[in-house]
């Protein structure tokens, strides 16, 4: 297990190198001059001399290779640079907003996992029943609805019309419900069907049939024998879903005025704040890789066959 963790962590290094190259190239290819935008934001006349001075201060007058080299050297010591506009350290700005984004993403994953377990177990217990049919219809509708559109509908119904829940802000559980449901709505439906399919397949295995002949009820077989094996693809898929939710959180945070990384990223894109954009991409890449590592460890814990295979490798 320790060797597996070490190998995955070492594999993170070339991944970060490639991501840093891609993020640097993308930000440099975007139209617009950050020096001109910065002068306009300060209320100064963007003359040629003023633009040249700002570009020199920001290091934008250097060749692209030198800009990347200087940025990568600072990255190796944990310095992501300073924002062009706030002039604050990029890492400090990201860490200030990151807890809010993680809170929303983890809450959405909790919603997705709770709904998926409930619907998946109920649908697999009575295949072809009304719960099974409902989960199929729910999955069809969920994959067709953009999360931000669902967020606007939920806000209109529960915040504007019924006035049961607050529409915007962060700080309490009611303020978390609508954005978490909007972000986790599609993932819940997809994983419910994935779990149901796995439960039905494992329920036809010789192990499950033998358990039934021993006198166990169908519900006991479902929970004791089928569920642990069927959770493996769900856990693996949830690891990938975490990355998609982080990306989707940008839109949801904008809709619900959630003070996370979403607004920070949007402002950075419009302002051509290259260090902030690159820092965001790198932090998200590290989080995504660490979640995938955690997913692998959970799968090893759930499936004894993987642990046996690791033992034979040693």
C-alpha positions as CSV (number, residue, x, y, z in Angstrom):
1,X,0.0,0.0,0.0
2,X,2.8,2.4,0.9
3,X,4.6,1.7,-2.3
4,X,1.4,2.3,-4.3
5,X,0.9,5.7,-2.6
6,X,4.5,6.7,-3.2
7,X,4.3,5.7,-6.9
8,X,1.1,7.8,-7.3
9,X,2.6,10.8,-5.6
10,X,5.7,10.6,-7.8
11,X,3.4,10.4,-10.8
12,X,2.0,13.7,-9.8
13,X,5.2,15.5,-10.7
14,X,5.1,15.0,-14.5
15,X,1.4,15.7,-14.4
16,X,1.9,19.0,-12.8
17,X,4.7,19.9,-15.2
18,X,2.4,19.2,-18.2
19,X,-0.5,21.1,-16.6
20,X,1.8,24.1,-15.9
21,X,2.9,24.2,-19.5
22,X,-0.7,23.9,-20.8
23,X,-2.1,26.5,-18.4
24,X,0.8,28.9,-19.2
25,X,0.3,28.5,-23.0
26,X,-3.5,29.0,-22.8
27,X,-3.2,32.2,-20.7
28,X,-0.6,33.6,-23.1
29,X,-2.8,32.8,-26.2
30,X,-5.9,34.6,-24.8
31,X,-6.7,37.9,-26.5
32,X,-6.2,41.2,-24.6
33,X,-3.4,42.9,-22.8
34,X,-3.4,42.7,-19.0
35,X,-1.3,45.9,-18.8
36,X,-3.9,47.9,-20.6
37,X,-6.8,46.4,-18.5
38,X,-4.9,47.1,-15.4
39,X,-4.4,50.8,-16.4
40,X,-8.1,51.1,-17.2
41,X,-9.0,49.6,-13.9
42,X,-6.8,52.2,-12.1
43,X,-8.4,55.0,-14.1
44,X,-5.2,55.9,-15.9
45,X,-4.8,56.7,-19.6
46,X,-3.5,53.6,-21.4
47,X,-0.8,55.4,-23.4
48,X,2.0,53.5,-25.0
49,X,4.5,54.6,-22.5
50,X,2.3,53.6,-19.5
51,X,1.6,50.2,-21.1
52,X,5.3,49.6,-21.6
53,X,6.1,50.5,-18.0
54,X,3.4,48.2,-16.6
55,X,4.5,45.3,-18.9
56,X,8.0,45.8,-17.6
57,X,6.8,45.8,-14.0
58,X,4.9,42.6,-14.6
59,X,7.7,40.9,-16.5
60,X,5.5,40.7,-19.7
61,X,8.2,42.3,-21.8
62,X,10.4,39.2,-21.5
63,X,10.3,36.3,-23.9
64,X,7.7,33.7,-23.2
65,X,10.3,31.0,-22.4
66,X,11.9,33.3,-19.7
67,X,8.4,34.1,-18.3
68,X,7.6,30.5,-17.9
69,X,11.0,29.6,-16.5
70,X,10.8,32.3,-13.8
71,X,7.3,31.3,-12.9
72,X,8.2,27.6,-12.7
73,X,11.2,28.4,-10.5
74,X,9.0,30.2,-8.0
75,X,6.5,27.3,-8.3
76,X,9.1,24.8,-7.1
77,X,9.4,26.7,-3.8
78,X,5.6,27.0,-3.4
79,X,5.4,30.6,-4.7
80,X,2.6,30.9,-7.3
81,X,3.3,34.6,-7.8
82,X,1.2,37.7,-7.1
83,X,-2.1,38.7,-8.6
84,X,-1.7,41.5,-11.2
85,X,-4.7,43.4,-9.7
86,X,-4.9,42.8,-6.0
87,X,-1.1,42.4,-5.7
88,X,-1.7,39.7,-3.1
89,X,0.0,36.3,-3.2
90,X,-1.9,34.0,-5.5
91,X,-1.7,31.1,-3.1
92,X,-3.1,33.2,-0.2
93,X,-6.1,34.3,-2.4
94,X,-6.8,30.8,-3.5
95,X,-6.6,29.3,0.0
96,X,-8.9,32.1,1.2
97,X,-11.7,31.0,-1.2
98,X,-10.9,27.2,-1.4
99,X,-12.7,26.2,1.8
100,X,-16.0,27.5,0.4
101,X,-15.6,25.7,-2.9
102,X,-14.6,22.4,-1.1
103,X,-17.6,22.8,1.3
104,X,-20.0,23.1,-1.7
105,X,-18.4,20.3,-3.6
106,X,-18.3,17.9,-0.7
107,X,-21.9,18.7,0.2
108,X,-22.9,18.1,-3.4
109,X,-21.1,14.7,-3.3
110,X,-22.9,13.9,-0.1
111,X,-26.2,14.6,-1.7
112,X,-25.3,12.6,-4.8
113,X,-24.1,9.6,-2.7
114,X,-27.2,9.6,-0.4
115,X,-29.6,9.8,-3.2
116,X,-27.7,7.2,-5.2
117,X,-27.6,4.7,-2.4
118,X,-31.3,5.1,-1.6
119,X,-32.5,4.9,-5.1
120,X,-30.0,2.3,-6.2
121,X,-30.8,-0.1,-3.3
122,X,-34.6,0.4,-3.7
123,X,-34.5,-0.1,-7.4
124,X,-32.4,-3.2,-7.2
125,X,-34.6,-4.7,-4.5
126,X,-37.6,-4.7,-6.8
127,X,-36.4,-4.6,-10.4
128,X,-39.1,-3.2,-12.7
129,X,-41.0,-1.7,-9.8
130,X,-42.1,1.9,-9.5
131,X,-38.9,3.0,-7.9
132,X,-36.8,1.4,-10.7
133,X,-38.9,3.2,-13.3
134,X,-38.7,6.5,-11.4
135,X,-34.9,6.2,-11.2
136,X,-34.7,5.6,-15.0
137,X,-36.8,8.6,-15.7
138,X,-34.9,10.7,-13.2
139,X,-31.6,9.8,-14.8
140,X,-32.9,10.7,-18.2
141,X,-34.1,14.1,-17.0
142,X,-31.0,14.8,-14.9
143,X,-28.4,14.3,-17.7
144,X,-30.4,16.7,-19.9
145,X,-30.5,19.6,-17.4
146,X,-27.5,22.0,-17.0
147,X,-26.7,22.5,-13.3
148,X,-26.8,26.3,-13.5
149,X,-30.3,26.2,-15.2
150,X,-31.5,23.9,-12.4
151,X,-30.0,26.2,-9.9
152,X,-32.0,29.2,-11.3
153,X,-35.2,27.1,-11.2
154,X,-34.7,26.0,-7.6
155,X,-33.9,29.6,-6.6
156,X,-37.1,30.9,-8.3
157,X,-39.3,28.2,-6.7
158,X,-37.9,27.8,-3.2
159,X,-36.3,31.3,-2.6
160,X,-38.5,33.6,-4.5
161,X,-42.0,32.0,-4.7
162,X,-42.1,29.8,-1.5
163,X,-39.4,31.8,0.4
164,X,-38.4,28.6,2.3
165,X,-34.7,28.9,1.6
166,X,-32.2,31.8,1.1
167,X,-31.2,32.5,-2.5
168,X,-27.6,33.6,-2.0
169,X,-24.8,33.8,0.5
170,X,-22.9,31.3,2.7
171,X,-22.7,30.7,6.4
172,X,-25.7,28.4,7.3
173,X,-27.1,25.0,6.3
174,X,-30.2,26.5,4.5
175,X,-27.8,28.6,2.3
176,X,-25.9,25.4,1.4
177,X,-28.9,23.3,0.4
178,X,-29.9,24.8,-3.0
179,X,-26.4,25.1,-4.5
180,X,-25.5,21.6,-3.2
181,X,-28.7,20.0,-4.7
182,X,-28.1,21.9,-8.0
183,X,-24.5,20.6,-8.2
184,X,-25.2,17.0,-7.1
185,X,-28.5,16.5,-9.0
186,X,-27.1,14.9,-12.1
187,X,-24.4,12.9,-10.3
188,X,-27.0,11.4,-8.0
189,X,-29.1,10.1,-10.9
190,X,-26.1,8.6,-12.8
191,X,-24.7,6.8,-9.8
192,X,-28.1,5.5,-8.7
193,X,-28.3,3.7,-12.1
194,X,-24.7,2.6,-11.9
195,X,-25.3,1.1,-8.4
196,X,-28.5,-0.5,-9.4
197,X,-26.9,-2.2,-12.4
198,X,-24.0,-3.5,-10.2
199,X,-26.4,-4.8,-7.6
200,X,-28.5,-6.7,-10.1
201,X,-25.4,-8.2,-11.7
202,X,-23.8,-9.3,-8.4
203,X,-27.2,-10.6,-7.2
204,X,-27.0,-13.2,-9.9
205,X,-23.6,-14.4,-8.8
206,X,-23.2,-17.9,-7.3
207,X,-22.2,-16.4,-3.9
208,X,-25.6,-14.5,-3.7
209,X,-27.6,-17.6,-4.8
210,X,-25.8,-19.7,-2.2
211,X,-26.6,-17.1,0.5
212,X,-30.3,-17.3,-0.4
213,X,-30.2,-21.1,-0.1
214,X,-28.8,-20.6,3.5
215,X,-31.9,-18.8,4.5
216,X,-30.9,-15.2,4.2
217,X,-33.5,-12.8,2.9
218,X,-33.1,-10.9,-0.4
219,X,-32.5,-7.7,1.5
220,X,-29.8,-9.2,3.6
221,X,-28.1,-10.6,0.5
222,X,-28.3,-7.2,-1.1
223,X,-26.6,-5.5,1.8
224,X,-24.1,-8.1,2.9
225,X,-23.0,-9.6,-0.4
226,X,-24.0,-7.4,-3.3
227,X,-23.5,-3.9,-2.0
228,X,-19.7,-4.1,-1.1
229,X,-18.8,-5.4,-4.6
230,X,-21.2,-3.0,-6.4
231,X,-19.7,0.0,-4.6
232,X,-16.4,-0.3,-6.4
233,X,-17.5,1.2,-9.7
234,X,-19.5,3.8,-7.8
235,X,-16.5,4.9,-5.8
236,X,-14.3,5.0,-8.9
237,X,-16.8,7.1,-10.7
238,X,-17.2,9.5,-7.7
239,X,-13.5,10.2,-7.9
240,X,-13.9,11.4,-11.5
241,X,-17.1,13.2,-10.6
242,X,-15.3,15.2,-8.0
243,X,-13.3,16.9,-10.7
244,X,-16.4,17.6,-12.8
245,X,-18.1,19.1,-9.7
246,X,-15.2,21.4,-9.0
247,X,-15.5,22.7,-12.6
248,X,-19.3,22.9,-12.3
249,X,-19.0,24.7,-9.0
250,X,-17.8,27.8,-10.9
251,X,-21.2,28.3,-12.5
252,X,-23.1,27.3,-9.4
253,X,-21.1,29.8,-7.2
254,X,-21.9,32.5,-9.7
255,X,-25.6,31.7,-9.7
256,X,-25.9,31.6,-5.9
257,X,-23.2,34.3,-5.1
258,X,-21.3,31.6,-3.2
259,X,-18.0,33.1,-2.1
260,X,-15.7,30.4,-3.5
261,X,-13.2,30.1,-6.3
262,X,-15.8,30.6,-9.0
263,X,-16.1,34.4,-8.8
264,X,-12.3,34.6,-8.3
265,X,-11.7,32.6,-11.5
266,X,-14.2,34.6,-13.5
267,X,-12.7,37.9,-12.5
268,X,-9.2,36.6,-13.2
269,X,-10.2,35.5,-16.7
270,X,-11.8,38.9,-17.5
271,X,-8.9,40.8,-16.1
272,X,-6.2,38.6,-17.8
273,X,-4.7,37.9,-14.4
274,X,-2.4,35.2,-15.6
275,X,-0.8,34.2,-12.2
276,X,-4.2,33.7,-10.6
277,X,-5.5,31.6,-13.5
278,X,-2.4,29.4,-13.5
279,X,-2.5,29.0,-9.7
280,X,-6.2,28.0,-9.9
281,X,-5.5,25.4,-12.5
282,X,-2.5,23.9,-10.6
283,X,-4.4,23.7,-7.3
284,X,-7.4,22.0,-8.9
285,X,-5.1,19.5,-10.6
286,X,-3.5,18.6,-7.3
287,X,-6.8,18.2,-5.6
288,X,-8.1,16.1,-8.5
289,X,-5.1,13.8,-8.3
290,X,-5.2,13.4,-4.6
291,X,-8.9,12.5,-4.7
292,X,-8.1,9.9,-7.4
293,X,-5.5,8.5,-5.1
294,X,-8.0,8.3,-2.2
295,X,-10.4,6.6,-4.6
296,X,-7.8,3.9,-5.4
297,X,-7.2,3.3,-1.7
298,X,-10.9,3.0,-0.9
299,X,-11.3,0.5,-3.7
300,X,-8.4,-1.6,-2.3
301,X,-10.1,-1.5,1.1
302,X,-13.5,-2.5,-0.4
303,X,-12.2,-5.4,-2.6
304,X,-10.1,-8.1,-0.9
305,X,-9.0,-9.3,-4.3
306,X,-7.0,-6.1,-4.9
307,X,-5.3,-6.5,-1.5
308,X,-4.4,-10.1,-2.4
309,X,-3.1,-9.1,-5.7
310,X,-0.9,-6.4,-4.0
311,X,0.4,-9.0,-1.6
312,X,1.4,-11.3,-4.4
313,X,3.2,-8.5,-6.2
314,X,5.3,-8.0,-3.1
